[in-house]
Amino acid sequence: MRNRDRSRLRLRDTISEAAAAVAQRPIRTLLTALGTILGVGAFVTTTGLAETARAQVSSRFDALKATEVRIQDAAPDGTNPFPDDVDQRLEALNGVNHAGLYYTISDQGTIQPRNTATRPTGTGQQIPLIAATPGAINASLPTLLTGRVYDDWHESRGEHVALLGRVAARQLGITRIDNQPVVFLGDTPYSILGIVDDVRRNPDLLLAVIIPTVTASDQFDVRNVERQVIIDTAPGAAQLIGHQAPVALRPQAPERLQALVPPDPQTLRNQVEGDVQSLFLALSGLALLIGAVAITNATLLNIIERRPEIGLRRALGATRAHITRQITLEAALTGTLAGILGATIGLLAVIATSIARQWTPTIEPNLLLAAPLIGIATGTLAGIIPALKASHTPPAETLRT
């Protein structure tokens, strides 16, 4: 007979009562869910921003550094390790956009650039003198203020032509070339073909007078200068060119040349993205932990206030399992609502941040679908301890309070 008279509570009735309890106290439910809302919202926000940041790392990866290769003498001994046709050999390699040789002429004691007007006395300032092949200038990715860059014809003939960096031109008082300005190096005049306003590589060019390497070797003592080759490659070709260039320049002894190659872009990008994702996931986990603690505390306070109700239910025949299931389900429903609200807030935060930063929002749809599940799990786990505590409270004691 006892088994026949045992109290029963169907799942449908439990859900109905839990939903009614949640809906009857909207303000309290909101305050109870606030921690989970913030936790899930922070999780969605940080994870969404991590994905967006990873996309930005990929799209804004420094392609300039990733497409630059430099070749230098591995064992300097005062001799020139590079052939005369550096530009032609390297630009014949698949993946090379521009390549060339350059060096600074160090004998500044006797080389003082002067323009036509200051020829008798000079400017009084030492201006660097750089010899560079046309390929080296083009590999520096220059922007010209005026004029043009000298070409292979000027280089092969050793013409007395020059380019001026923006700073050097200002020091020499030259701002235009349509009046055919001339700069004197020693007593030799050099016609100015152009003024370099900016470069994306080799900023030293902006400070210098730049002349062809053949002209420099005919005019000055360049036996002990440190030469270097700069190569501008297509994206993704730097690693391969770093292996091929020494062989192309010195097939008989490629070990004489050292290639300075940037890190593999894919590896570096994956490392950066992994670090970003790990950081944001750690912050997300901390936010969810804070949310779980908050909803546990709020549910415990709620249980204390509902002690008479719980005692009455026990007195009317509700079992401990009924009370446990009732309180846990209420917490789970609260967590579900918190998960939905948190996901909405997180999505809006990702979109707002991306718009403010001029990024393209990137977020996984599965993350938004998982947010309510995260809320359910958080609410359920947070409600178990208060539910067990409520179910083990003696009915007589709760009714006396």
N, C-alpha and C positions, 0 to 999 in steps of 0.2 A: 504493500500500500504506500509505503514511503516513496518508493521509486515512481509510483504512478502520480503522487501528489507533488513531486519535485518541481521546483520553479524552472521555467524554460524562457529563454529570450532569443527569439529568432534574429538572424543576422540583419534581415531587412528592418526589423524594429530597432535594432541597435544603431544602424546607420541613420534611421529616421530620427531617433532621439538625439544622436550625436550632432546631426545637422541642425536640429532645433536648438540645442544648447549653444552651438556656435553662432546661430543667427540671432538668438535672443539677446546676446550681449555683444553687439557689433564693435563697440569701442574697446571693450575688454579683449575681444578676439583680435582686434587690430594691434593692441598693445602686446598681447601674448605672441602674436606672429611677427612683431616688429623685428625681433632679433633674426628670425629665419628669413624675413623679407630682405633685410640688409645682407645677411650671409649669402643667400642665393643671388641677390642682385650683384653683390661684390664678385661672386664666382663667375656669373655670366659676363660682367663688365671686364674683369681682369682677363678671363679666358678669351673673350672677344677682342680685347685690345692686344692680347698676346698674338692672336692670329693676324690682326691688322698690322701690328708692328713687324711680325715676321714677313708679311707681304711687302712692307715698306723696305725692310732690310734687303729683300730680294730685288725690288724694283729700283732702289736707290743705292745699290751696291756700287762702290767706287770703281766704276769701269775704267777711269783714267789710270789708276794705279795698276789695275788688273791687265792693262794692255801695254804696259811699258817694260821693256827689257833693256838692260845696259850690259855692254861687254867691255871689260877692262883687262889690262895686262896682269896676268897672274904672277909673273916674276919680273918686275921692272929691272932692266939693266942699262937703261939709257938709250936703247935702240927702239925703233918703231916696229911693233909686232903686227901692224895692220897693212894689208895691200893697198895699192893706189885706187882700186876700184871697189871700195867698200860699199858704196851706195848700190852699184849695179848688182853685186853678188847677193846682197841681203834682200834687195827688193825683188829679186827673182824667186825668192822662197815664197811658197804659198802661205798666205796669212800675214805677210808683212805689208803694211800700208806705206810707211816711209822709214828710212834708216840712213844714218850717216855718221861721219866722224867729226869730232870737235875737240878743241883744246884751247887753253888760255896761254897766250904768249907772255912769258914771265919777265922779259927784259924791259921793264917799265922805266928804267933809268934813262934810256935813250929814245923811248917811244912816248911821245906826248901828242895826242891828237889835237889838231888846231883847225879851225875853219878858215875860210878865205880872209875874213876881216881881221883875225887875230894871228895871222901867220908870222909876223915879226917876233911876237913875244909869247904866244900861246895863251891858254886859258888859266894857267897856274894850277890846274887840277889834274891829277892823274886819272885817266879814264881807262878802264880795262880794255884790252884788245883780245878778241877771241877769233880764232880761225875755225870755220865750220863749212862742211860741204852742204850743198843745197838740201840733201836728204836729211841732214841733222837739223837744219832749220825747220823743215816741214814736219819732222817728227816731234818738234817742240810745240806744234800746234799754235803758230803765231796768229795774231790779229794785227793787221797793218793799219797804222794811222793814215798813211799816204804812201804812194809808190808801189813797188813790187819787190819780190825776192829775186836775187840773182840766181841763174840757172846753171845747168851742166855746161853750157857753152862758155859762160864766164869762168867757171871752175877749171875746165880743161885748158883754156888758153891763159890762165893766170892773169885775168884782167884786173886792173886797179879800180875795183868797184867795192862798195861797202854798204852795209846796212847800219842804221843807228837804233839802239834801244831808246825807249822813251826818255829815260833819265839822262842818258848820254846826249841825246839831241837837245834837251833843255840846257845842259851844261855848256854845250857848244853854241847855243843860241840859234839852232836851226829848227824851224817849225814847218817848213814847206820845201818841196823839191822841184816845183815848176820853174824856179829860177836857177836850176842846175847848181846846187851848192857843192862845194868841194871841201874835203877834210884832208889835211896834211899829216902823214905819218912819217916823221923825219922830214925830208925834203921832197917826198913823193906825194903827189896829189891823188886822192881817191874820190871818184864820183859817187855821190850818194844816190842809191837807187830807191830807197824806201826807209820809212821810220816804223819800227815795231812798237805798237801801242801796248800789247799784252801778249803773254805766252801762257799756255797751260802747263808746260814743263820748262825746265831750265830758266828760272827767273833771272839768272845772272846775265842773260842776253839783254835784258832791259837796261842794264848799267853800262853796256859795252859798245864799242865799235866792232862790227863783225865783217870779216873779209874771207875770201875763198882760201882753202888750205893750200892749193898750189901757189897762189900769190904769196901766202905767208912763208912757205918754204923757200921761195926764191928771194924774198925780201929780208927775212930775219933768220936768226939762229934758233931753230926749233928742234935741235937734236935731243935735248934732255927734257922736253915737255912731257907731261902725262896726258896721253891721249885716251879718249873714251868714245865708245860707239853707243848711240841711242837708237832704239828701235820702237816704232809705233806699230802694234800688231792689231789684228782683228780680234774681237772678243772671243776668248777661249783658246787663242793660239799661242799665248805667251809661253806656256810650259814647253810646247813642241819647239818653238823658235829658240828657246833657251838651250835646247839640245843641239839644234841644227846649225845655229849661227857660228859657233867656234869651228865646226868642221868646214862650213862654207868659206870662212875667212882664212883658215890655216889648215887645209886638209892634211898637210904633212906633219903637223904638230898641234892639234887642237887643244892639247892640255896647256899650251902657253897662254890661252885666253880663258878668262873666268866670266861666266854669265851670271848676272844678278837678275833673278827671276822672281816676280811676286809670288806670294803663297797661292796655292790652288784656290781659285774663287769659290768653287763648290764646297770644298772642305771648310774654308774660312766662313762662308755664309752659313753652313750647317752648324758650325760651332757657335756663331753669334746667335742664330735662331734658337738653338738649344738652350743657351744661357738665358735668353729672354723668356722662353717658355717656362723654364724651371723656376725662374724668379716669380713669374705671375702665378704659376700653379701653387707655389708655396704661400703666396699672399691669399690665394683663393681658399686653400685649406684652412689657413688661420681664420679667415672671415667666417667660414662654415662652422668651425669649432666655437667661435664666439657666439654665433647664432644658436647652436645647439645648447650651449650653457644658458643663454638668455631664455630660450623657450622652456628649458627645464625649470629654471627658477620661477618663471611666470606661471607655469602649470602647478608647481608646488604651492604657490600663493593662492592660486585659484582653488586648489583642493582644500586648503584650510578654510576658505570662505564657504565652501560647499559641504562642509562636514555634516550639518544637519540633513541636507538632502541625501547624502550618501548613507547616513545612518537610517533614515526613513526607508530607503530602498532595501537596505539589509533587513530591516525589521519586517518589511512586506514580503520577504522571501528571496530577494536577489542574492545570488551566490557571489563569492569572491571573484570567480571567473567572469561573472557578468560585470562587476564593477571594474575589473581590470580591463576587460574588452571595451567597456563604455568609455573610460578615460583615455585609453590608448587610441581609440578610434577618433575621439574628439581632437586629440593632439595631431593625429595623422591628417584629419580634414583641415585643421589649422595650418599644418605644414604644406598641404597641397595648395591652399589659397596663397600662402606665403611664397611658394615656389612659382606660381603663375605671376603674382604681382612682382616678385623679384626679377623674374626673367624679362618681364615687360620693362621694368625700370632699367635693368642692365642693358637691354637692347637699345633703349633710347639713349642711355649714357654713351654707348659705343658709337652710335650714329652722331650724336652731338659732338663728341670728342673728335671723331674723324672729320666732320665738317669744319670744325675749328682749326684742325691741323692740315686741312686740305689733303686728307688721306682718302683712300677708297675703303669703306667699311668691309671687313671680311670676317664672317662668323659662320660657324658650322650649324646647319639646320638641326642636326642631331643634338646639339647643345641645348637649343631651345626646347626640344622635345623632352630632353632629359631633366630639365629644370624642375617640372612638377614632381618627377620621381625622386629627385634629390630632396625636395621639400617634404614628400611623404616619408622618406627614410629618416630625415632629420627629425621631423615631428614625432614619428613613431618611436625612435630611439630616445628622444627627449621625454616622451610621455610614459615610458615603461616604469621608470623609478617612481614617479608620483602615483601612477596607477596601482602599483604594488603596495605602496604606502597606504593609499586610500582603502584598498581591499582588505587590508589586515587591521583596520581600525575597528574595535568592537562597536556594535550598533548602539548599545546602551550608553557608552561613553559619548558618542557623537550626538545622541539625542539630548543628553544633559547639557551640551554646550549651547 
